[in-house]
Amino acid sequence: MIKHKYLVLLWKAVVIAAVVLMPANALAQEQNAQPQSDSGEKVNTFAIDAELMTRSELRMGGLPDNEEDHDNKAYFILERTRLGLDYERSFIKAHVTGQHSAIWGQAGKGSFNLYEAWVQLTSRKGFFTKIGRQVLSYDDERIIGSNDWAMAALSHDLIKLGYDSDQHKVHLMLAYNQNSESVNGGTEYRGGDKPYKTMQNLWYHYSHPRVPFGASLLFMNQGLQSENEGNPKKTYYQQLLGTYLSYTPRNWSAEGSFYYQMGKNETGVDISAWMASVKGTYSPSWQWKLTAGYDILSGDPYFAVPPGGGLGLVQHKTIKGFSPVYGSHHKFYGAMDFFYISTYYNGFTPGLQNLYAGVTYKPISKIKLDAAYHYFAIATNTENLDKPLGHELELSASYTPIKEVTVSIGYSYMHGTETMERLKRVDNKRDLHWAWLNLIVRPRFLQVKW
């Protein structure tokens, strides 16, 4: 276990080294060799970009608030607007993005936040420092991703130190969150924007320009604030260790990953969980792509109970339900988002098996048609419940008339089982429908160089 006081000392040392030493090195590199314009002057680039996304959704059947009679049809329109500022000059890059998201007609002003705000300093030899609020996207985004389908999406306040070359990439990410700058509140972190109080990630990736093989290793350490009433300021640490592999020769590809979680959860219970995935893709031509794969995430046979116990519930000594933490879950576990975005009833985590196949067809370069099938089942043997959860069929189409505009439409149908009905508290009919229409416009308002 990594002790909290050592994390604080490490954090201070890294910040001092990154902020003081890295700029000095970068400035020296800039003076010796900096890109210049035709007139011999140093080049600055500034741009203003926007993203406007509007999505309407129709839902028939889903997750009711209670078991009483309810209208199982819902229609609403979501919107997200981003305005981004970019600056770049030789060794330095800076980016700021403001974001507003809301439902049409929502009372109040919706949600406005600073989605990104970072600066990056880079040397000619591939070393860099990136500090501030930033989006993280690694490998296939199963563990760390932007989750961009969600209106709020994901970003993190941290410092990233790294080295990038043609064959090797090494990134170290360090985060330390607090609710306020109060000197009287100690280091307790509750109800903040992120679930973790501290986080340290180390990611390594190997690839070769002439070999269609890539391999990544990821280590994550998270410090979570205790939920025990008797000791609210205690921080528990949990770790994740795993690998992602890809092989992409010519017109087919193979991907695989395995991750293991350990440590303790926020209530102090030990964790021993894992997940594995395999995926194959074959593209006989530029118009067709066939995909098939299988995911399995470990789970618990009983409800997880904190150390204080629970009436009529089995006490856990070890939690075996895997959490895919900060991944882009919508991308992997079904478009209807029943798994790892919404929880099982009462926080139960019986795991998940996801067997899927899909086909993509492009009649022309600007139009893409997709169809996919998922078979879902829980991953554990539970009392009085069968493993199958149901079958999901997904259809979607997208049209990109120009590079700045994309229109897409989709429909998903799921037929759930009795296990799905009991664990997810879905509509009793078990036939669930979801349709959506999405418009994304990404204009560039301004780009200047001097």
Salt bridges, closest charged atoms under 4 A:
GLU30 OE2 - ARG89 NE 3.53
ASP49 OD1 - ARG444 NE 2.69
GLU51 OE1 - ARG80 NH2 2.83
GLU51 OE1 - ARG82 NH1 3.72
GLU51 OE2 - ARG442 NE 3.19
GLU57 OE2 - ARG55 NE 2.91
GLU57 OE1 - ARG59 NH2 2.85
GLU67 OE2 - ARG425 NE 3.30
GLU79 OE2 - HIS100 ND1 2.68
ASP86 OD1 - HIS95 ND1 2.68
GLU116 OE1 - HIS95 NE2 3.24
ASP140 OD2 - ARG142 NE 3.66
ASP148 OD2 - ARG80 NH2 3.31
ASP148 OD1 - ARG82 NH1 3.25
ASP157 OD1 - ARG133 NE 2.62
ASP164 OD1 - HIS171 NE2 2.84
GLU188 OE2 - ARG190 NE 2.53
ASP193 OD2 - LYS194 NZ 2.36
ASP270 OD1 - LYS264 NZ 2.56
ASP295 OD1 - ARG142 NH2 3.32
ASP300 OD1 - HIS316 ND1 3.80
ASP337 OD1 - HIS330 ND1 2.88
GLU394 OE2 - HIS374 NE2 3.35
GLU421 OE1 - ARG430 NE 2.78
ASP427 OD1 - HIS70 NE2 3.82
ASP431 OD1 - HIS415 ND1 2.75
